[in-house]
Amino acid sequence: MTTGKSRSIAFLGTGLMGAPMARRLLRSGFAVTVWNRNRAKAQDLVRDGAVVADTPAEAVRRASVVLTMLTDGKAVEDVLFKQGAAEALDAGAVVIDSSSISPDAAREHALKLAERGISHLDAPVSGGVVGATAGTLAIMAGGDAALIDELADVFAPLGRVTHVGPSGCGQLAKLGNQQIVAITIGAVAEAMLLVEAGGGSREAFRRAIRGGFAESRILDVHGQRMVDRDFGTAGPSKLQLKDLNNIMATAGSLALTLPLTEAVRAEFAEFVEHSGGETDHSGLLLQLEEKNGRSSKG
């Protein structure tokens, strides 16, 4: 495997998260070939020095490192093994999958790639578009610790990488992260409902509890979105639901009961079913307001 800036990198999936991650690599001096199902999203990276490929197989040809940031496990399976990316890779290459998929799928992909002499790391991220743009992502990596160390120069422009265990453990850590995010969003939304229903100000409430034990990144960012009622689409609720479904499936396979996770999963499922799928997951507040028969306030 080549090292340093001589590495040739392919980046598959240049959407909300993938594009700023690829841009960070380009601006760090790496040669990067990009591919995206919607070519226009990849084309935007040309001004940063990227080469745009027409197919995943074309993108990874001659690449020593491939990063993927795709929608789900099915998309990763399709791009790697049905659209020919794995077949086009040379033995000795490394696939770093930063998509959020199930731990079982990650392990299966690792085994299938190993049969071709290709290494695999499951390395999902947390930090959102802001973190991807700033290069401050929390990267949770499963796989060979020595390989992660070898790829320190690739991870450095993206954020802080932590080896959390063997193959699949990066995805387990991401599921744990998403549990905390979803449950905390639900807790902040319910608390705002409670305070406002009793005559208090949600904005003043948020200010009042900051710096106390309830302080969190969720209260800071998502709580502000709830105050402003400006939810946007940064973290679509349909993707939060996908993660929660993966969490419950994984919990079932481990004979675990997760009542808090199941409760918030049910609320996100209802929100997505009622046309909230594209709304940022902080928009769960809307679902809880609807359930309580409370009209939206500006």
C-alpha positions as CSV (number, residue, x, y, z in Angstrom):
1,M,0.0,0.0,0.0
2,T,1.3,3.4,-0.9
3,T,1.8,6.0,1.9
4,G,1.5,9.7,2.4
5,K,0.3,12.1,-0.3
6,S,1.3,9.6,-2.9
7,R,-1.8,7.6,-2.1
8,S,-4.5,7.6,-4.8
9,I,-7.9,8.0,-3.1
10,A,-11.3,7.2,-4.4
11,F,-14.4,8.7,-2.7
12,L,-17.8,7.1,-3.4
13,G,-20.8,9.1,-2.3
14,T,-20.4,12.9,-2.3
15,G,-23.7,13.9,-0.7
16,L,-24.2,16.1,2.4
17,M,-21.3,14.4,4.3
18,G,-19.2,12.9,1.6
19,A,-18.6,16.2,-0.4
20,P,-17.0,18.1,2.5
21,M,-15.0,15.1,3.5
22,A,-13.7,14.6,0.0
23,R,-12.9,18.4,-0.1
24,R,-10.9,18.1,3.1
25,L,-8.8,15.4,1.5
26,L,-8.3,17.4,-1.7
27,R,-7.2,20.4,0.2
28,S,-4.7,18.3,2.1
29,G,-3.0,17.5,-1.1
30,F,-4.4,14.0,-1.9
31,A,-5.3,13.0,-5.5
32,V,-9.0,12.1,-5.2
33,T,-11.3,10.6,-7.8
34,V,-15.0,10.9,-6.8
35,W,-18.2,9.2,-7.8
36,N,-21.8,9.9,-6.9
37,R,-25.1,8.5,-8.2
38,N,-26.2,12.0,-8.9
39,R,-23.2,13.2,-10.9
40,A,-23.9,16.9,-10.3
41,K,-23.0,16.5,-6.6
42,A,-19.6,15.0,-7.6
43,Q,-19.1,17.7,-10.3
44,D,-19.0,20.4,-7.7
45,L,-15.7,19.0,-6.4
46,V,-13.9,19.5,-9.7
47,R,-13.0,23.1,-8.8
48,D,-11.2,21.6,-5.7
49,G,-9.1,19.4,-7.9
50,A,-11.2,16.2,-8.0
51,V,-11.5,13.9,-11.0
52,V,-15.1,12.7,-11.5
53,A,-15.7,9.1,-12.6
54,D,-18.8,7.8,-14.4
55,T,-19.0,4.5,-12.4
56,P,-17.8,3.2,-9.0
57,A,-15.5,0.8,-10.8
58,E,-13.9,3.5,-12.8
59,A,-13.4,5.6,-9.7
60,V,-11.5,3.0,-7.7
61,R,-9.3,1.7,-10.5
62,R,-5.7,2.2,-9.4
63,A,-6.8,3.6,-6.0
64,S,-4.9,2.4,-2.9
65,V,-7.6,3.8,-0.5
66,V,-11.4,3.9,-1.1
67,L,-13.7,5.8,1.2
68,T,-17.5,5.3,1.0
69,M,-20.2,7.5,2.4
70,L,-23.4,6.0,1.2
71,T,-27.0,5.9,2.4
72,D,-27.2,2.4,3.9
73,G,-25.9,-1.2,3.8
74,K,-27.8,-2.0,0.6
75,A,-26.2,0.9,-1.2
76,V,-22.7,-0.1,0.0
77,E,-23.3,-3.7,-1.1
78,D,-24.6,-2.5,-4.5
79,V,-21.7,-0.2,-5.1
80,L,-18.9,-2.5,-3.9
81,F,-20.1,-5.9,-5.2
82,K,-22.8,-5.3,-7.9
83,Q,-21.4,-2.2,-9.6
84,G,-18.0,-3.7,-9.8
85,A,-15.9,-1.6,-7.4
86,A,-14.5,-4.5,-5.4
87,E,-13.6,-6.3,-8.7
88,A,-11.8,-3.3,-10.0
89,L,-9.6,-2.8,-6.9
90,D,-6.1,-4.2,-6.8
91,A,-5.1,-6.6,-4.0
92,G,-3.6,-4.6,-1.1
93,A,-6.1,-1.7,-1.4
94,V,-8.1,-0.6,1.6
95,V,-11.8,0.2,1.8
96,I,-12.8,2.6,4.6
97,D,-16.6,2.5,4.9
98,S,-17.8,5.6,6.6
99,S,-21.5,4.9,5.9
100,S,-23.8,4.0,8.8
101,I,-24.8,0.4,8.3
102,S,-25.4,-2.6,10.5
103,P,-22.4,-4.3,12.2
104,D,-23.4,-7.6,10.5
105,A,-23.2,-6.0,7.1
106,A,-19.9,-4.5,7.9
107,R,-18.4,-7.8,8.9
108,E,-19.8,-9.5,5.8
109,H,-18.3,-6.8,3.5
110,A,-14.9,-7.3,5.3
111,L,-15.0,-11.0,4.7
112,K,-15.9,-10.7,1.0
113,L,-13.2,-8.1,0.4
114,A,-10.6,-10.2,2.3
115,E,-11.2,-13.0,-0.3
116,R,-9.9,-10.5,-2.9
117,G,-6.9,-9.5,-0.8
118,I,-8.5,-6.1,0.0
119,S,-8.6,-4.7,3.6
120,H,-11.7,-3.2,5.2
121,L,-12.3,-0.8,8.0
122,D,-15.8,0.2,9.2
123,A,-15.3,3.8,10.2
124,P,-18.6,5.7,10.6
125,V,-18.5,9.3,11.7
126,S,-20.3,11.7,14.0
127,G,-20.3,15.5,13.8
128,G,-22.6,16.3,11.0
129,V,-22.0,18.6,8.0
130,V,-20.3,21.1,10.3
131,G,-17.8,18.6,11.5
132,A,-17.2,17.2,8.0
133,T,-16.5,20.8,6.8
134,A,-14.2,21.7,9.7
135,G,-12.4,18.4,9.8
136,T,-13.5,17.7,13.4
137,L,-15.5,14.5,12.9
138,A,-15.5,11.8,15.5
139,I,-14.4,8.7,13.6
140,M,-15.2,5.3,15.2
141,A,-13.1,2.6,13.5
142,G,-13.5,-1.2,13.6
143,G,-10.9,-3.5,12.1
144,D,-7.1,-3.9,12.3
145,A,-5.6,-1.3,14.7
146,A,-2.3,-1.4,12.9
147,L,-4.0,-0.5,9.6
148,I,-5.7,2.4,11.2
149,D,-2.4,3.7,12.4
150,E,-1.0,3.3,8.9
151,L,-3.8,5.4,7.5
152,A,-3.3,8.2,10.0
153,D,-2.6,10.7,7.2
154,V,-5.9,9.9,5.6
155,F,-7.9,10.2,8.7
156,A,-6.2,13.4,10.0
157,P,-7.9,15.9,7.6
158,L,-11.3,14.4,8.5
159,G,-11.2,14.4,12.3
160,R,-10.2,12.3,15.3
161,V,-10.1,8.5,14.8
162,T,-10.5,6.0,17.6
163,H,-10.1,2.2,17.2
164,V,-13.0,0.7,19.1
165,G,-12.5,-3.0,18.3
166,P,-12.5,-5.7,15.6
167,S,-14.6,-5.6,12.4
168,G,-18.1,-4.3,13.0
169,C,-17.3,-2.5,16.2
170,G,-17.1,0.9,14.5
171,Q,-20.7,0.4,13.4
172,L,-21.6,-0.7,16.9
173,A,-20.1,2.5,18.3
174,K,-22.0,4.6,15.8
175,L,-25.3,2.8,16.8
176,G,-24.5,3.7,20.4
177,N,-23.9,7.3,19.3
178,Q,-27.2,7.4,17.5
179,Q,-29.0,6.0,20.5
180,I,-27.7,8.9,22.6
181,V,-28.5,11.5,20.0
182,A,-32.1,10.3,19.4
183,I,-33.0,9.8,23.0
184,T,-31.5,13.2,23.9
185,I,-33.4,14.9,21.1
186,G,-36.5,13.4,22.4
187,A,-35.7,14.5,26.0
188,V,-35.0,18.1,25.0
189,A,-38.2,18.2,22.9
190,E,-40.4,16.8,25.7
191,A,-38.8,19.2,28.2
192,M,-39.5,22.2,26.0
193,L,-43.1,21.0,25.6
194,L,-43.5,20.7,29.4
195,V,-42.0,24.2,30.1
196,E,-44.0,25.9,27.4
197,A,-47.3,24.2,28.3
198,G,-46.9,25.6,31.8
199,G,-46.4,29.1,30.5
200,G,-42.6,29.3,30.3
201,S,-40.4,30.4,27.5
202,R,-38.6,27.6,25.6
203,E,-35.8,30.0,24.7
204,A,-35.3,31.2,28.3
205,F,-35.5,27.5,29.4
206,R,-32.7,26.6,27.1
207,R,-30.6,29.5,28.3
208,A,-31.3,28.7,32.0
209,I,-30.1,25.1,31.9
210,R,-27.0,25.6,29.8
211,G,-23.9,25.0,31.9
212,G,-25.8,22.6,34.2
213,F,-25.9,18.8,34.0
214,A,-28.3,18.9,31.1
215,E,-25.8,20.7,28.9
216,S,-25.0,18.9,25.7
217,R,-24.3,19.4,22.0
218,I,-27.9,18.4,21.3
219,L,-29.2,21.1,23.6
220,D,-26.8,23.6,22.0
221,V,-27.5,22.9,18.3
222,H,-30.8,21.0,18.1
223,G,-32.3,22.9,21.1
224,Q,-31.7,26.1,19.2
225,R,-33.4,24.7,16.1
226,M,-36.4,23.9,18.3
227,V,-36.4,27.4,19.7
228,D,-36.2,29.0,16.3
229,R,-38.5,26.4,14.7
230,D,-36.0,26.3,11.9
231,F,-35.4,22.6,11.5
232,G,-34.0,22.3,7.9
233,T,-32.8,19.0,6.5
234,A,-29.2,18.6,7.9
235,G,-29.9,15.3,9.6
236,P,-32.9,13.8,7.9
237,S,-35.3,12.0,10.3
238,K,-35.5,9.1,7.9
239,L,-31.8,8.4,8.4
240,Q,-32.2,8.7,12.2
241,L,-35.0,6.1,11.9
242,K,-32.8,3.8,9.8
243,D,-30.1,3.9,12.6
244,L,-32.7,3.2,15.3
245,N,-34.1,0.3,13.3
246,N,-30.5,-1.1,13.0
247,I,-30.0,-0.6,16.8
248,M,-33.2,-2.5,17.6
249,A,-32.2,-5.3,15.2
250,T,-28.8,-5.5,16.7
251,A,-30.2,-5.5,20.3
252,G,-32.5,-8.3,19.3
253,S,-29.6,-10.4,18.1
254,L,-27.8,-9.8,21.4
255,A,-30.9,-10.6,23.5
256,L,-31.0,-7.0,24.8
257,T,-34.1,-5.0,25.8
258,L,-33.7,-1.3,25.2
259,P,-37.0,0.4,26.3
260,L,-35.9,4.0,25.9
261,T,-34.5,3.4,22.4
262,E,-37.7,1.6,21.4
263,A,-39.9,4.4,22.6
264,V,-38.0,7.1,20.7
265,R,-37.8,4.8,17.6
266,A,-41.6,4.5,17.6
267,E,-41.9,8.3,17.7
268,F,-39.5,8.8,14.8
269,A,-41.3,6.0,12.8
270,E,-44.6,7.9,13.2
271,F,-42.9,11.2,12.3
272,V,-41.4,9.8,9.2
273,E,-44.7,8.1,8.2
274,H,-46.4,11.5,8.6
275,S,-44.1,13.2,6.0
276,G,-41.3,14.2,8.4
277,G,-38.7,12.0,6.8
278,E,-36.7,14.8,5.1
279,T,-36.9,17.1,8.2
280,D,-33.9,17.3,10.5
281,H,-34.2,15.0,13.5
282,S,-34.6,18.0,15.8
283,G,-38.1,18.2,14.1
284,L,-39.2,15.4,16.4
285,L,-40.6,18.3,18.4
286,L,-43.3,18.7,15.7
287,Q,-44.3,15.0,16.2
288,L,-44.6,15.4,20.0
289,E,-46.5,18.7,19.6
290,E,-49.0,17.0,17.2
291,K,-49.4,14.1,19.7
292,N,-50.2,16.6,22.4
293,G,-52.6,18.6,20.3
294,R,-50.6,21.7,20.7
295,S,-50.5,24.3,17.9
296,S,-47.1,25.4,16.5
297,K,-45.9,28.7,17.7
298,G,-43.3,31.0,16.0
